[in-house]
């Protein structure tokens, strides 16, 4: 943090590079990806959609 305060120009340059890199990330869809309620947990191989709250759905086994 202190280094960022001392050299704001360098920080801004690195931040801009990171944003460009992150902008190139493509979403993983279909059989290559998962939608998770908890990012730390892998979904089971067989799932079904069940209502969690009115107007929303989540994956559950």
N, C-alpha and C positions, 0 to 999 in steps of 0.2 A: 504494500500500500504506500509506504513512504517513497519507494522508487517511482511509483506512478505520480505522486505529488511533485516530486523533484523534476520529472521530465514528462510533462503533460503532452507535449508534441509526439514523443515516442509512443506513449500510451495510446493516443488517438490513432496513430498510424497502425499499431498492432490491432487495435479494436476494429478498425476499418477492414483490415485484412481478414480478421476472424469473421466479420459479417459477410464478406464476399464468399468466403469458404463455406459458411453455414448456408448461404443462399443457394449453393449448388447441391445441397442434400436433397435427394429424391425420396419421396415416401415409399415405403415397402408395402405392397398391397397383395391381395390374393393369398396364395399359399406361401408366399415369401415373408409375410408379416403377420402381426397380430394387433388387435385393439385390446388393450388391457385396462382394467379399472385400477389395478395396482401395478405400476411399471416394474416393480421388483419381483413380481410373481409371474411365471410362465403359465399361460392358459392350459387347461387339460386338452387332450386331443379331441374329445367330443364335447361340443358346447351347444347350448340353446339360449335364445334370448328370453329373459324373464323381466317383467317390469320391476324397477326399483322404486321409482316415484312416479307420480302421475305425470305422463307426458315424456318419460325417459325410459330407456332400456339399457341393460348391462349384460355382459356375457356371464353365464354361469353354467356349472356342470350339474 
